[in-house]
Amino acid sequence: MSEIKKTITAAVKDAMRAKDKPRLGVLRMVQAEFKRIEVDERIELDDARVLAVLDKMLKQRKDSATQFREAERPELAEQEEMESAVIQEFLPAALSEAELEQIVSDAITETGAESARDMGKVMAIVKPQVQGRGDMGAVSQLVKAKLA
């Protein structure tokens, strides 16, 4: 079992003991998503895949919160933001702008990329290093800017 999954399981137990129903609901939702993927794909999730799932869930919550704010539904946006905060706890610390630029520069050098056509090669190297630690949309823009 991955270390992050173990941490989330322990957090579920803590939330149950503390009778923190909102947090418990989010943690159970995360566990259900892990279980769904494991059953569908007949695999045991490793830490890298767990991070990818958490990152995807976080992005979904942020997108939903933005849409709820635009639709003038602040109570629903606040719920999504609370869920985002709980999910964020299990992701590694975000990379700084300088660290992101260094990773992208190293990947460009490693692949010998010269134009935007080589973006896929660069992203293939960058994505595993940045997964869960940075916004992939921003990373993609950074790669485009460096290759332009």
Secondary structure, DSSP 8 states (H G I E B T S, - for coil): --HHHHHHHHHHHHHHHHT-HHHHHHHHHHHHHHHHHHHHHT----HHHHHHHHHHHHHHHHHHHHHHHHTT-HHHHHHHHHHHHHHHTTS-----HHHHHHHHHHHHHHHT--SGGGHHHHHHHHHHHHTTTS-HHHHHHHHHHHH-
